[in-house]
Amino acid sequence: MSDVISEYQKWKQQGDDLRLKAKQAMESRFRELLSEAALIAEEYRADFGAILKPPSPVTAFRYKAHAKTKSKKPGKPRSVEKVVRAQPQVEPVPQKSNPKIGGLQKRLATGKRKLQEAKAAGKPTRPLEDKIYEIEDELRLAGQTS
């Protein structure tokens, strides 16, 4: 009877070792593929000037190009709206003694600016409106506890 138990324990240990190795191999492969996808997306953006979007089932891949690798294409006319809107109109944020409130106010100002940009571009605004509402709630709660 003890032979069966010891055999089972050896088998279980081998399974755990194999499972750990498989997990590490999958994580390594995932990182390699993700890094390669990021490089391809960057090359596509540099060559064709557009962002390469992942397929619809992939929702978690977020890649932003590095600032140092951005290249401006000559001869591309700037729109009048962009030139006029160089300085975004943001309400001045009064300084509060509580740093949490100051941070929330900055996030609120950024959210409102993004909302205005999304409206101007004709993009969906519901997620931004929801985020602004949440930040305003946090501000109200933080103001009550002060």
SEDO-943423 format. One record per atom (N, C-alpha, C): residue in one letter; atom name; x, y, z. Coordinates in nm, 2 decimals. Example, Ala and Ser with C-alpha at 12.3 -4.5 7.8 and 13.67 -1.06 7.14 Angstrom:
BEGIN
PT/rest/atom/x/y/z
PT/A/N/1.32/-0.57/0.78
PT/A/CA/1.23/-0.45/0.78
PT/A/C/1.32/-0.33/0.78
PT/S/N/1.28/-0.22/0.71
PT/S/CA/1.37/-0.11/0.71
PT/S/C/1.29/0.00/0.79
! end
This chain:
BEGIN
PT/rest/atom/x/y/z
PT/M/N/0.08/-0.12/0.00
PT/M/CA/0.00/0.00/0.00
PT/M/C/0.09/0.13/0.00
PT/S/N/0.20/0.13/0.07
PT/S/CA/0.28/0.24/0.08
PT/S/C/0.35/0.27/-0.06
PT/D/N/0.37/0.16/-0.14
PT/D/CA/0.43/0.17/-0.27
PT/D/C/0.34/0.25/-0.36
PT/V/N/0.21/0.23/-0.35
PT/V/CA/0.11/0.30/-0.43
PT/V/C/0.11/0.45/-0.39
PT/I/N/0.12/0.48/-0.27
PT/I/CA/0.12/0.61/-0.22
PT/I/C/0.24/0.69/-0.26
PT/S/N/0.36/0.62/-0.25
PT/S/CA/0.48/0.69/-0.29
PT/S/C/0.49/0.71/-0.44
PT/E/N/0.44/0.61/-0.52
PT/E/CA/0.43/0.63/-0.66
PT/E/C/0.34/0.74/-0.70
PT/Y/N/0.23/0.75/-0.63
PT/Y/CA/0.14/0.86/-0.66
PT/Y/C/0.20/1.00/-0.62
PT/Q/N/0.27/1.01/-0.51
PT/Q/CA/0.34/1.13/-0.47
PT/Q/C/0.45/1.17/-0.58
PT/K/N/0.52/1.07/-0.63
PT/K/CA/0.62/1.10/-0.73
PT/K/C/0.56/1.15/-0.86
PT/W/N/0.45/1.08/-0.90
PT/W/CA/0.37/1.12/-1.02
PT/W/C/0.32/1.26/-1.00
PT/K/N/0.27/1.29/-0.88
PT/K/CA/0.21/1.42/-0.86
PT/K/C/0.32/1.53/-0.86
PT/Q/N/0.44/1.50/-0.81
PT/Q/CA/0.55/1.59/-0.81
PT/Q/C/0.60/1.62/-0.95
PT/Q/N/0.60/1.51/-1.03
PT/Q/CA/0.64/1.53/-1.17
PT/Q/C/0.54/1.61/-1.25
PT/G/N/0.41/1.59/-1.22
PT/G/CA/0.31/1.67/-1.28
PT/G/C/0.32/1.82/-1.24
PT/D/N/0.35/1.85/-1.11
PT/D/CA/0.37/1.98/-1.07
PT/D/C/0.49/2.05/-1.14
PT/D/N/0.60/1.97/-1.15
PT/D/CA/0.72/2.03/-1.22
PT/D/C/0.69/2.06/-1.36
PT/L/N/0.62/1.97/-1.43
PT/L/CA/0.59/1.99/-1.57
PT/L/C/0.49/2.10/-1.59
PT/R/N/0.40/2.12/-1.49
PT/R/CA/0.30/2.23/-1.50
PT/R/C/0.37/2.36/-1.48
PT/L/N/0.47/2.37/-1.39
PT/L/CA/0.55/2.49/-1.37
PT/L/C/0.63/2.52/-1.49
PT/K/N/0.69/2.43/-1.55
PT/K/CA/0.77/2.45/-1.67
PT/K/C/0.68/2.50/-1.79
PT/A/N/0.57/2.44/-1.80
PT/A/CA/0.47/2.48/-1.91
PT/A/C/0.43/2.62/-1.89
PT/K/N/0.40/2.65/-1.76
PT/K/CA/0.35/2.79/-1.73
PT/K/C/0.46/2.89/-1.76
PT/Q/N/0.59/2.86/-1.73
PT/Q/CA/0.69/2.95/-1.76
PT/Q/C/0.72/2.97/-1.91
PT/A/N/0.71/2.85/-1.98
PT/A/CA/0.72/2.86/-2.12
PT/A/C/0.61/2.94/-2.19
PT/M/N/0.49/2.92/-2.15
PT/M/CA/0.38/3.00/-2.20
PT/M/C/0.39/3.15/-2.18
PT/E/N/0.43/3.18/-2.05
PT/E/CA/0.45/3.32/-2.02
PT/E/C/0.56/3.38/-2.11
PT/S/N/0.67/3.31/-2.12
PT/S/CA/0.78/3.36/-2.20
PT/S/C/0.74/3.38/-2.35
PT/R/N/0.67/3.28/-2.40
PT/R/CA/0.62/3.29/-2.54
PT/R/C/0.53/3.40/-2.56
PT/F/N/0.44/3.42/-2.46
PT/F/CA/0.34/3.53/-2.47
PT/F/C/0.42/3.67/-2.47
PT/R/N/0.52/3.68/-2.39
PT/R/CA/0.59/3.81/-2.39
PT/R/C/0.67/3.83/-2.52
PT/E/N/0.72/3.72/-2.57
PT/E/CA/0.79/3.74/-2.70
PT/E/C/0.70/3.78/-2.81
PT/L/N/0.58/3.72/-2.82
PT/L/CA/0.48/3.75/-2.92
PT/L/C/0.43/3.89/-2.90
PT/L/N/0.41/3.93/-2.78
PT/L/CA/0.36/4.07/-2.75
PT/L/C/0.46/4.17/-2.79
PT/S/N/0.59/4.14/-2.76
PT/S/CA/0.70/4.24/-2.79
PT/S/C/0.71/4.25/-2.95
PT/E/N/0.69/4.13/-3.01
PT/E/CA/0.70/4.13/-3.16
PT/E/C/0.58/4.21/-3.22
PT/A/N/0.46/4.19/-3.16
PT/A/CA/0.35/4.27/-3.21
PT/A/C/0.37/4.42/-3.19
PT/A/N/0.43/4.46/-3.07
PT/A/CA/0.45/4.60/-3.05
PT/A/C/0.55/4.65/-3.15
PT/L/N/0.65/4.58/-3.18
PT/L/CA/0.75/4.63/-3.28
PT/L/C/0.68/4.64/-3.42
PT/I/N/0.60/4.54/-3.46
PT/I/CA/0.53/4.55/-3.58
PT/I/C/0.43/4.67/-3.59
PT/A/N/0.36/4.69/-3.48
PT/A/CA/0.27/4.81/-3.47
PT/A/C/0.35/4.94/-3.49
PT/E/N/0.46/4.95/-3.42
PT/E/CA/0.55/5.07/-3.43
PT/E/C/0.60/5.09/-3.57
PT/E/N/0.64/4.98/-3.64
PT/E/CA/0.69/4.99/-3.77
PT/E/C/0.58/5.03/-3.87
PT/Y/N/0.46/4.97/-3.85
PT/Y/CA/0.35/5.01/-3.93
PT/Y/C/0.31/5.15/-3.92
PT/R/N/0.31/5.20/-3.79
PT/R/CA/0.28/5.35/-3.77
PT/R/C/0.39/5.43/-3.83
PT/A/N/0.51/5.40/-3.82
PT/A/CA/0.62/5.48/-3.88
PT/A/C/0.61/5.48/-4.03
PT/D/N/0.58/5.36/-4.09
PT/D/CA/0.58/5.35/-4.24
PT/D/C/0.45/5.41/-4.30
PT/F/N/0.34/5.38/-4.24
PT/F/CA/0.22/5.42/-4.30
PT/F/C/0.14/5.53/-4.23
PT/G/N/0.19/5.57/-4.12
PT/G/CA/0.13/5.69/-4.05
PT/G/C/0.00/5.66/-3.98
PT/A/N/-0.04/5.54/-3.97
PT/A/CA/-0.17/5.51/-3.90
PT/A/C/-0.14/5.40/-3.79
PT/I/N/-0.24/5.39/-3.70
PT/I/CA/-0.22/5.30/-3.59
PT/I/C/-0.28/5.16/-3.64
PT/L/N/-0.20/5.06/-3.61
PT/L/CA/-0.25/4.92/-3.65
PT/L/C/-0.33/4.87/-3.53
PT/K/N/-0.46/4.85/-3.55
PT/K/CA/-0.55/4.80/-3.45
PT/K/C/-0.55/4.65/-3.44
PT/P/N/-0.56/4.60/-3.31
PT/P/CA/-0.56/4.45/-3.30
PT/P/C/-0.70/4.40/-3.33
PT/P/N/-0.72/4.27/-3.36
PT/P/CA/-0.85/4.22/-3.39
PT/P/C/-0.95/4.24/-3.27
PT/S/N/-1.08/4.24/-3.30
PT/S/CA/-1.18/4.27/-3.20
PT/S/C/-1.18/4.18/-3.08
PT/P/N/-1.14/4.05/-3.09
PT/P/CA/-1.14/3.98/-2.96
PT/P/C/-1.03/4.02/-2.86
PT/V/N/-0.93/4.09/-2.91
PT/V/CA/-0.82/4.13/-2.83
PT/V/C/-0.85/4.27/-2.78
PT/T/N/-0.88/4.28/-2.65
PT/T/CA/-0.92/4.41/-2.59
PT/T/C/-0.81/4.46/-2.50
PT/A/N/-0.71/4.39/-2.46
PT/A/CA/-0.62/4.43/-2.35
PT/A/C/-0.49/4.48/-2.41
PT/F/N/-0.47/4.47/-2.54
PT/F/CA/-0.34/4.52/-2.59
PT/F/C/-0.34/4.67/-2.62
PT/R/N/-0.27/4.74/-2.54
PT/R/CA/-0.26/4.88/-2.55
PT/R/C/-0.11/4.92/-2.57
PT/Y/N/-0.08/4.97/-2.68
PT/Y/CA/0.06/5.01/-2.71
PT/Y/C/0.06/5.16/-2.75
PT/K/N/0.15/5.23/-2.69
PT/K/CA/0.16/5.37/-2.73
PT/K/C/0.31/5.39/-2.78
PT/A/N/0.32/5.46/-2.89
PT/A/CA/0.45/5.48/-2.94
PT/A/C/0.54/5.57/-2.85
PT/H/N/0.67/5.55/-2.85
PT/H/CA/0.76/5.63/-2.77
PT/H/C/0.77/5.77/-2.84
PT/A/N/0.79/5.87/-2.76
PT/A/CA/0.79/6.01/-2.80
PT/A/C/0.92/6.03/-2.89
PT/K/N/1.03/5.96/-2.86
PT/K/CA/1.15/5.98/-2.93
PT/K/C/1.14/5.92/-3.07
PT/T/N/1.05/5.82/-3.10
PT/T/CA/1.05/5.76/-3.23
PT/T/C/0.94/5.82/-3.32
PT/K/N/0.87/5.92/-3.27
PT/K/CA/0.77/5.98/-3.36
PT/K/C/0.84/6.06/-3.47
PT/S/N/0.78/6.05/-3.59
PT/S/CA/0.84/6.12/-3.70
PT/S/C/0.73/6.20/-3.77
PT/K/N/0.76/6.33/-3.79
PT/K/CA/0.66/6.41/-3.86
PT/K/C/0.67/6.40/-4.01
PT/K/N/0.56/6.39/-4.08
PT/K/CA/0.57/6.38/-4.23
PT/K/C/0.56/6.52/-4.28
PT/P/N/0.65/6.56/-4.37
PT/P/CA/0.65/6.69/-4.43
PT/P/C/0.54/6.69/-4.53
PT/G/N/0.48/6.81/-4.55
PT/G/CA/0.38/6.83/-4.66
PT/G/C/0.24/6.80/-4.61
PT/K/N/0.22/6.76/-4.49
PT/K/CA/0.09/6.73/-4.44
PT/K/C/0.03/6.86/-4.38
PT/P/N/-0.07/6.91/-4.44
PT/P/CA/-0.12/7.04/-4.40
PT/P/C/-0.19/7.03/-4.26
PT/R/N/-0.17/7.13/-4.18
PT/R/CA/-0.23/7.13/-4.05
PT/R/C/-0.37/7.20/-4.06
PT/S/N/-0.46/7.14/-3.99
PT/S/CA/-0.60/7.20/-4.00
PT/S/C/-0.60/7.33/-3.91
PT/V/N/-0.69/7.42/-3.95
PT/V/CA/-0.70/7.55/-3.88
PT/V/C/-0.74/7.53/-3.74
PT/E/N/-0.83/7.43/-3.72
PT/E/CA/-0.88/7.40/-3.58
PT/E/C/-0.76/7.36/-3.49
PT/K/N/-0.67/7.28/-3.53
PT/K/CA/-0.56/7.24/-3.45
PT/K/C/-0.47/7.36/-3.42
PT/V/N/-0.45/7.45/-3.51
PT/V/CA/-0.36/7.56/-3.49
PT/V/C/-0.43/7.66/-3.39
PT/V/N/-0.55/7.68/-3.40
PT/V/CA/-0.63/7.77/-3.31
PT/V/C/-0.63/7.71/-3.17
PT/R/N/-0.65/7.59/-3.17
PT/R/CA/-0.67/7.52/-3.04
PT/R/C/-0.54/7.48/-2.97
PT/A/N/-0.43/7.55/-2.99
PT/A/CA/-0.30/7.51/-2.93
PT/A/C/-0.31/7.51/-2.78
PT/Q/N/-0.38/7.60/-2.72
PT/Q/CA/-0.39/7.60/-2.57
PT/Q/C/-0.53/7.56/-2.54
PT/P/N/-0.55/7.44/-2.48
PT/P/CA/-0.68/7.39/-2.44
PT/P/C/-0.74/7.48/-2.33
PT/Q/N/-0.87/7.51/-2.34
PT/Q/CA/-0.93/7.59/-2.25
PT/Q/C/-0.98/7.51/-2.13
PT/V/N/-0.90/7.52/-2.02
PT/V/CA/-0.93/7.44/-1.90
PT/V/C/-0.95/7.54/-1.78
PT/E/N/-1.05/7.51/-1.70
PT/E/CA/-1.08/7.60/-1.59
PT/E/C/-0.96/7.60/-1.50
PT/P/N/-0.92/7.71/-1.44
PT/P/CA/-0.81/7.72/-1.35
PT/P/C/-0.84/7.63/-1.22
PT/V/N/-0.75/7.55/-1.18
PT/V/CA/-0.77/7.46/-1.07
PT/V/C/-0.72/7.54/-0.94
PT/P/N/-0.81/7.57/-0.85
PT/P/CA/-0.77/7.63/-0.73
PT/P/C/-0.69/7.53/-0.65
PT/Q/N/-0.58/7.58/-0.59
PT/Q/CA/-0.49/7.50/-0.51
PT/Q/C/-0.56/7.47/-0.37
PT/K/N/-0.57/7.35/-0.33
PT/K/CA/-0.62/7.31/-0.20
PT/K/C/-0.51/7.25/-0.12
PT/S/N/-0.53/7.25/0.01
PT/S/CA/-0.42/7.20/0.10
PT/S/C/-0.42/7.05/0.09
PT/N/N/-0.53/6.99/0.05
PT/N/CA/-0.53/6.84/0.05
PT/N/C/-0.48/6.80/-0.09
PT/P/N/-0.37/6.72/-0.10
PT/P/CA/-0.32/6.68/-0.23
PT/P/C/-0.41/6.59/-0.30
PT/K/N/-0.49/6.51/-0.23
PT/K/CA/-0.59/6.42/-0.30
PT/K/C/-0.69/6.50/-0.38
PT/I/N/-0.74/6.61/-0.32
PT/I/CA/-0.83/6.69/-0.39
PT/I/C/-0.77/6.76/-0.51
PT/G/N/-0.64/6.80/-0.50
PT/G/CA/-0.57/6.86/-0.61
PT/G/C/-0.55/6.76/-0.72
PT/G/N/-0.52/6.64/-0.69
PT/G/CA/-0.50/6.54/-0.79
PT/G/C/-0.63/6.50/-0.86
PT/L/N/-0.74/6.50/-0.78
PT/L/CA/-0.87/6.47/-0.84
PT/L/C/-0.92/6.59/-0.94
PT/Q/N/-0.88/6.71/-0.90
PT/Q/CA/-0.92/6.82/-0.98
PT/Q/C/-0.84/6.82/-1.11
PT/K/N/-0.72/6.78/-1.11
PT/K/CA/-0.64/6.77/-1.23
PT/K/C/-0.70/6.66/-1.32
PT/R/N/-0.73/6.55/-1.26
PT/R/CA/-0.80/6.44/-1.34
PT/R/C/-0.93/6.49/-1.40
PT/L/N/-1.00/6.56/-1.32
PT/L/CA/-1.13/6.62/-1.37
PT/L/C/-1.11/6.71/-1.49
PT/A/N/-1.01/6.80/-1.48
PT/A/CA/-0.98/6.89/-1.59
PT/A/C/-0.94/6.82/-1.71
PT/T/N/-0.85/6.71/-1.69
PT/T/CA/-0.81/6.63/-1.81
PT/T/C/-0.93/6.56/-1.87
PT/G/N/-1.01/6.50/-1.79
PT/G/CA/-1.13/6.43/-1.84
PT/G/C/-1.22/6.52/-1.92
PT/K/N/-1.24/6.64/-1.87
PT/K/CA/-1.33/6.74/-1.94
PT/K/C/-1.27/6.78/-2.07
PT/R/N/-1.13/6.79/-2.07
PT/R/CA/-1.07/6.83/-2.20
PT/R/C/-1.08/6.72/-2.30
PT/K/N/-1.06/6.59/-2.25
PT/K/CA/-1.08/6.48/-2.34
PT/K/C/-1.22/6.46/-2.39
PT/L/N/-1.32/6.49/-2.31
PT/L/CA/-1.46/6.49/-2.35
PT/L/C/-1.48/6.59/-2.46
PT/Q/N/-1.43/6.71/-2.45
PT/Q/CA/-1.45/6.81/-2.55
PT/Q/C/-1.38/6.77/-2.68
PT/E/N/-1.26/6.71/-2.67
PT/E/CA/-1.19/6.66/-2.79
PT/E/C/-1.27/6.55/-2.86
PT/A/N/-1.33/6.46/-2.78
PT/A/CA/-1.41/6.35/-2.83
PT/A/C/-1.53/6.40/-2.90
PT/K/N/-1.60/6.50/-2.84
PT/K/CA/-1.72/6.56/-2.90
PT/K/C/-1.68/6.62/-3.04
PT/A/N/-1.57/6.69/-3.04
PT/A/CA/-1.53/6.76/-3.16
PT/A/C/-1.49/6.66/-3.27
PT/A/N/-1.44/6.54/-3.23
PT/A/CA/-1.40/6.44/-3.33
PT/A/C/-1.52/6.35/-3.37
PT/G/N/-1.63/6.36/-3.30
PT/G/CA/-1.74/6.28/-3.33
PT/G/C/-1.73/6.14/-3.27
PT/K/N/-1.65/6.12/-3.17
PT/K/CA/-1.63/5.99/-3.11
PT/K/C/-1.73/5.97/-3.00
PT/P/N/-1.75/5.84/-2.96
PT/P/CA/-1.84/5.81/-2.84
PT/P/C/-1.79/5.88/-2.72
PT/T/N/-1.88/5.94/-2.64
PT/T/CA/-1.84/6.02/-2.52
PT/T/C/-1.89/5.95/-2.39
PT/R/N/-1.97/5.85/-2.40
PT/R/CA/-2.03/5.79/-2.28
PT/R/C/-1.92/5.75/-2.18
PT/P/N/-1.81/5.68/-2.22
PT/P/CA/-1.71/5.64/-2.12
PT/P/C/-1.65/5.76/-2.05
PT/L/N/-1.62/5.86/-2.13
PT/L/CA/-1.56/5.98/-2.07
PT/L/C/-1.66/6.05/-1.97
PT/E/N/-1.78/6.06/-2.01
PT/E/CA/-1.88/6.12/-1.92
PT/E/C/-1.89/6.04/-1.79
PT/D/N/-1.89/5.91/-1.80
PT/D/CA/-1.89/5.82/-1.68
PT/D/C/-1.77/5.85/-1.59
PT/K/N/-1.66/5.86/-1.65
PT/K/CA/-1.53/5.88/-1.58
PT/K/C/-1.54/6.02/-1.51
PT/I/N/-1.59/6.12/-1.58
PT/I/CA/-1.60/6.25/-1.52
PT/I/C/-1.70/6.25/-1.40
PT/Y/N/-1.81/6.18/-1.41
PT/Y/CA/-1.91/6.16/-1.31
PT/Y/C/-1.84/6.10/-1.18
PT/E/N/-1.76/5.99/-1.21
PT/E/CA/-1.69/5.92/-1.10
PT/E/C/-1.60/6.02/-1.03
PT/I/N/-1.52/6.09/-1.10
PT/I/CA/-1.42/6.18/-1.04
PT/I/C/-1.49/6.29/-0.96
PT/E/N/-1.61/6.34/-1.02
PT/E/CA/-1.68/6.44/-0.94
PT/E/C/-1.74/6.39/-0.81
PT/D/N/-1.78/6.26/-0.81
PT/D/CA/-1.82/6.19/-0.69
PT/D/C/-1.71/6.19/-0.59
PT/E/N/-1.59/6.14/-0.64
PT/E/CA/-1.48/6.14/-0.55
PT/E/C/-1.45/6.27/-0.49
PT/L/N/-1.46/6.38/-0.57
PT/L/CA/-1.43/6.51/-0.52
PT/L/C/-1.53/6.55/-0.41
PT/R/N/-1.66/6.52/-0.44
PT/R/CA/-1.76/6.55/-0.34
PT/R/C/-1.74/6.48/-0.20
PT/L/N/-1.70/6.35/-0.22
PT/L/CA/-1.67/6.27/-0.09
PT/L/C/-1.55/6.32/-0.02
PT/A/N/-1.45/6.36/-0.10
PT/A/CA/-1.32/6.41/-0.04
PT/A/C/-1.35/6.54/0.03
PT/G/N/-1.44/6.63/-0.03
PT/G/CA/-1.47/6.75/0.03
PT/G/C/-1.55/6.74/0.16
PT/Q/N/-1.63/6.63/0.17
PT/Q/CA/-1.70/6.61/0.29
PT/Q/C/-1.61/6.57/0.41
PT/T/N/-1.51/6.49/0.38
PT/T/CA/-1.42/6.44/0.49
PT/T/C/-1.32/6.54/0.53
PT/S/N/-1.30/6.65/0.45
PT/S/CA/-1.20/6.75/0.48
PT/S/C/-1.24/6.83/0.60
! end
